[in-house]
Amino acid sequence: MVASILLKPGRDKSVRQLHPWIFSGAIKEVTGDPRLGETVEVYTSEGELLGKAAYSPNSKITARMWSFDPQEQIDRDFFQRRLVQALALRQAVIPSGETNALRLVYGESDGLPGLVVDRYADWLVIQCLAAGADRWRDHLVDLLVQETGITQIYERSDIEVRRLEGLQEQVGLLKGSPPPERLLVHENGLRFWVDIQKGQKTGFYIDQRRNRQRVRELTAGRRVLNCFCYTGAFSVYALAGGATQAISVDSSAPALSWGKEHCGLNHLPGEKVEWVEGDVFSVLRRLRDRGESFDAVILDPPKFAPTAAQVERASRGYKDINLLGFKLLRPGGLLITFSCSGGISVELFTKIVMSAAEDARIEAGILERLSQGPDHPVGLSFPEGSYLKGLVCLVRR
């Protein structure tokens, strides 16, 4: 007997609209005693088969749709087809030579819920964030080797969301020899070190690649303040674009050390960059109190609101840093500000930045809106895939 879930009356609308998540509150009955990550058939309350999903009894998202085609089989061939489609998309949207560090699979947006695959040079880094992806991991690894030709794969499933799925965090080598302490990657003619074993996310913020290039274009001749700089990629791009100075702030001394190396790696003048270790909020206030001013301020903080429950507190944090950022800008200066919090919508983030400008008594306008790169596509039926929001604001006076 095939395991199945039966939806409550009137709770099939989102599935019909091709949204991949089924929450526990929408489910009337589960039959067949499915195991964690097992494929189940999804039925309406009237008994109509809508498709097939991965079952996750411990999560509020109790099922994630693999396919909305009732006749499609969820087997090795299914995953091969989805991987081939995802790889073809990247080949189409990322020009040859732009980078060798990019996202190859982006979960639900590629029809593979819970699966993330990033490429760094000759390595793949995989994350299985949901029970279904975790159950199929060995097959997925074999298929990735087959379809990419890359034989070295490392797992970074060390994300807290796995606990919500009833899964242990998992880190380690899946294929090939143990990775080196760091890998060298290139993007837009610049080079960076990446630590796939312990670095942030899967090793690098590849979702910001095209935004870094935009910073390179916007900061020529400007004095730049780069906050939450991590290993200094925005600073490297700014200096490569002709910035007169880049002050880079982060709380991590090891990350700042890598930033210094990145300047040398790209033959950039070390005397034009200053590395400041400290809490960004405190550093911004000190710079304000000293009367410092800049031509561009970059704010790229970590997630303040991973979920909607933290939105109110996160909103205060975003407003504080943007308020301080505005106060440090000269007339004609640029505030380049981001939020990667899924709980903060584009509309809310824009309101926060507008409110910060008002409180700073700054007249400013939005020049551009920025988002994640095309290797992080967003499905029309899955807006949750859009998480990175950015604004380029011009201070008029």
Secondary structure as GFF3:
##gff-version 3
##sequence-region A 1 397
A	DSSP	beta_strand	4	7	.	.	.	ID=ss1
A	DSSP	alpha_helix	13	16	.	.	.	ID=ss2
A	DSSP	beta_strand	21	23	.	.	.	ID=ss3
A	DSSP	three_ten_helix	24	26	.	.	.	ID=ss4
A	DSSP	beta_strand	27	31	.	.	.	ID=ss5
A	DSSP	beta_strand	39	43	.	.	.	ID=ss6
A	DSSP	beta_strand	49	55	.	.	.	ID=ss7
A	DSSP	beta_strand	61	67	.	.	.	ID=ss8
A	DSSP	alpha_helix	76	93	.	.	.	ID=ss9
A	DSSP	beta_strand	101	106	.	.	.	ID=ss10
A	DSSP	three_ten_helix	107	110	.	.	.	ID=ss11
A	DSSP	beta_strand	115	120	.	.	.	ID=ss12
A	DSSP	beta_strand	123	128	.	.	.	ID=ss13
A	DSSP	alpha_helix	131	135	.	.	.	ID=ss14
A	DSSP	alpha_helix	137	148	.	.	.	ID=ss15
A	DSSP	beta_strand	153	157	.	.	.	ID=ss16
A	DSSP	alpha_helix	161	164	.	.	.	ID=ss17
A	DSSP	beta_strand	170	175	.	.	.	ID=ss18
A	DSSP	beta_strand	183	187	.	.	.	ID=ss19
A	DSSP	beta_strand	190	194	.	.	.	ID=ss20
A	DSSP	three_ten_helix	206	208	.	.	.	ID=ss21
A	DSSP	alpha_helix	209	218	.	.	.	ID=ss22
A	DSSP	beta_strand	223	227	.	.	.	ID=ss23
A	DSSP	alpha_helix	233	240	.	.	.	ID=ss24
A	DSSP	beta_strand	245	250	.	.	.	ID=ss25
A	DSSP	alpha_helix	253	265	.	.	.	ID=ss26
A	DSSP	three_ten_helix	270	272	.	.	.	ID=ss27
A	DSSP	beta_strand	273	277	.	.	.	ID=ss28
A	DSSP	alpha_helix	280	289	.	.	.	ID=ss29
A	DSSP	beta_strand	294	299	.	.	.	ID=ss30
A	DSSP	three_ten_helix	308	310	.	.	.	ID=ss31
A	DSSP	alpha_helix	311	327	.	.	.	ID=ss32
A	DSSP	beta_strand	329	339	.	.	.	ID=ss33
A	DSSP	alpha_helix	346	359	.	.	.	ID=ss34
A	DSSP	beta_strand	364	371	.	.	.	ID=ss35
A	DSSP	three_ten_helix	383	385	.	.	.	ID=ss36
A	DSSP	beta_strand	389	395	.	.	.	ID=ss37
###
